Amino acid sequence: MTTEQSPLWEVFVRSRRGLSHTHAGSLHAPDAELALRNARDLYTRRGEGVSIWVVPSKAITASSPDEKDAFFEPAADKPYRHPTFYEIPEGVKHL
């Protein structure tokens, strides 16, 4: 099976405990086990990861950047969701 025939996998790496997984890149592999091993070798060569997720690209559903305005418009009518109306107490360094 060639690279073009192998499914495309999206790779997410968590660099340390307590942090979120972040998208590291993509790779082709015939199955999940090989995708996981290849992701480890490709994206965590310097030991910067504690956890890796591999997800078939075809399993991901995403919004289109071209439809950004129409897709996110409903959130604009809920201003209370934005922290602009709240006062930050003194002494709070990170919120």
C-alpha positions as CSV (number, residue, x, y, z in Angstrom):
1,M,0.0,0.0,0.0
2,T,1.5,3.4,-1.0
3,T,1.3,6.6,0.9
4,E,-1.4,7.9,-1.4
5,Q,-3.5,4.8,-0.7
6,S,-3.0,4.8,3.1
7,P,-5.5,6.8,5.1
8,L,-4.5,10.3,6.4
9,W,-4.3,10.6,10.2
10,E,-4.3,13.8,12.3
11,V,-1.9,13.8,15.2
12,F,-2.5,15.5,18.5
13,V,0.3,15.6,21.2
14,R,0.1,16.5,24.8
15,S,3.5,17.8,25.9
16,R,3.0,17.6,29.7
17,R,0.5,16.4,32.2
18,G,-2.3,18.9,32.8
19,L,-2.0,20.5,29.3
20,S,-4.4,19.9,26.4
21,H,-3.5,17.9,23.3
22,T,-2.6,20.2,20.4
23,H,-2.5,19.4,16.7
24,A,1.0,18.5,15.7
25,G,0.4,17.5,12.1
26,S,-0.7,14.8,9.7
27,L,0.6,11.5,8.4
28,H,-0.3,8.6,6.2
29,A,-0.5,5.1,7.8
30,P,-2.5,1.9,6.9
31,D,-3.9,1.5,10.5
32,A,-4.2,3.1,13.9
33,E,-1.3,1.2,15.5
34,L,1.1,2.2,12.8
35,A,-0.2,5.7,12.8
36,L,0.5,5.9,16.6
37,R,4.0,4.5,16.2
38,N,4.8,6.8,13.3
39,A,3.4,9.8,15.2
40,R,5.6,9.0,18.1
41,D,8.7,8.8,15.9
42,L,7.9,11.9,13.9
43,Y,6.4,14.3,16.4
44,T,8.0,13.4,19.8
45,R,11.6,12.6,18.8
46,R,13.0,14.8,21.7
47,G,10.8,13.3,24.4
48,E,8.4,16.3,24.4
49,G,5.3,14.2,24.7
50,V,3.4,12.3,27.3
51,S,0.4,11.3,25.3
52,I,-0.5,11.1,21.6
53,W,-3.9,10.8,19.8
54,V,-4.2,9.8,16.2
55,V,-7.6,10.3,14.5
56,P,-8.5,9.4,10.9
57,S,-8.9,12.7,9.0
58,K,-12.1,11.5,7.5
59,A,-13.7,11.2,11.0
60,I,-13.2,14.9,11.6
61,T,-16.0,17.3,10.8
62,A,-15.0,21.0,10.7
63,S,-16.6,24.3,9.9
64,S,-15.4,26.2,6.8
65,P,-13.4,29.4,7.3
66,D,-15.3,30.8,4.3
67,E,-18.6,30.5,6.2
68,K,-17.1,32.1,9.4
69,D,-19.5,35.0,9.6
70,A,-22.7,33.0,9.1
71,F,-21.6,30.1,11.3
72,F,-20.4,32.2,14.3
73,E,-23.1,34.9,14.0
74,P,-25.4,33.4,16.6
75,A,-22.8,33.8,19.3
76,A,-22.7,37.6,18.7
77,D,-26.1,38.1,20.2
78,K,-25.0,36.7,23.6
79,P,-22.7,39.4,24.9
80,Y,-22.8,38.0,28.4
81,R,-20.5,35.2,27.2
82,H,-17.7,37.6,26.7
83,P,-15.7,38.8,29.8
84,T,-15.9,42.5,28.9
85,F,-18.7,43.1,31.4
86,Y,-16.8,41.7,34.4
87,E,-14.3,43.4,36.6
88,I,-11.2,41.5,37.5
89,P,-10.5,41.6,41.2
90,E,-7.1,43.0,42.3
91,G,-4.5,40.3,43.0
92,V,-5.8,38.0,40.2
93,K,-2.8,37.4,38.0
94,H,-4.2,34.8,35.6
95,L,-7.8,34.4,34.7
